[in-house]
């Protein structure tokens, strides 16, 4: 299974900025059921796009600085970054088709 | 030739999944179609305390167990939003955007969604401070003041969850009293930083980039005032997910599906279960019971239709 790295407020910028591949980040919390339901789909997407993008997640309950700086006001939110810059974002629960489609068109 | 399922269940909430469990155990070939997250509206709540025998940590946990149970008996769950239902040569055609499925019988268990208010600012500021899911969006309002519209079970329960984060909640209720269960009323009244504006309505949600305030109006005096806040959580009732059924199945004035005691609808071979059914007490336990009844009726219908 493709590893999904857990990021936090301290290492987020460094990891995203230094990534040669596009970065797909799942902003989630443990209280959020749609986030939990999306977890296996995000893992599936990471498997599909292995080698084409890096997959990360960030718990918004434990980390407030990055979500606030990215103006995130709802989860689940998926953001794709290239060379440290946000390319696109998806809000709310997505099925595997819409998630996969979103990633494919932004790679 | 396209496969004909014995039963298609539309919706994978408590009603649909329970129907799936019963149909699977009856060895009826069963497909459950779900447009979003399996589990239904209840999984947007942070807790469930009135489902007998379940004292687990979250509705998500309960619904995941139900989903696995339905699948273990052979019910197949696929993602897809149903947009049409037609009968042709005695077989029901269930149409999603991508596919068309065939079935001898159909159970509609599409549930409800939180009603929108239709007030200025609601649509524009959704995702920017306006929310219908406290458990999803609560963490973004740490130390902020928010408004919760509605004091039913959802409003009060989600308000209690929000108090983990926010500095103050103002509940706005158009009725002169709080409508949640007494046990929830007792719990919320023990909390600090909670205010109730009864016999008030929110007339607009204001803000440029994100929510900055709401305008509230007293139904007694007609007086309007601006209430500064960073978030608005809306729990102002539910609406049935039946728009694809208009003109096909008999609905009541609110759009809920009319059924008899066997949960048969106006169309032979189509049954309804759970929150989407007219006069249903919208609770998980009732939806589960409905799912069992509808499956029982559907199984009998399918067996009879195979004989004839």
Interface residues (C-beta under 8 A of the other chain):
Chain A: X29 X31 X32 X33 X34 X35 X36 X37 X38 X60 X61 X64 X67 X68 X72 X73 X74 X75 X76 X91 X93 X95 X96 X97
Chain B: X36 X37 X38 X39 X43 X44 X46 X58 X59 X60 X79 X127 X128 X129 X131 X133 X135 X136 X137 X138 X139 X140 X142 X161 X210
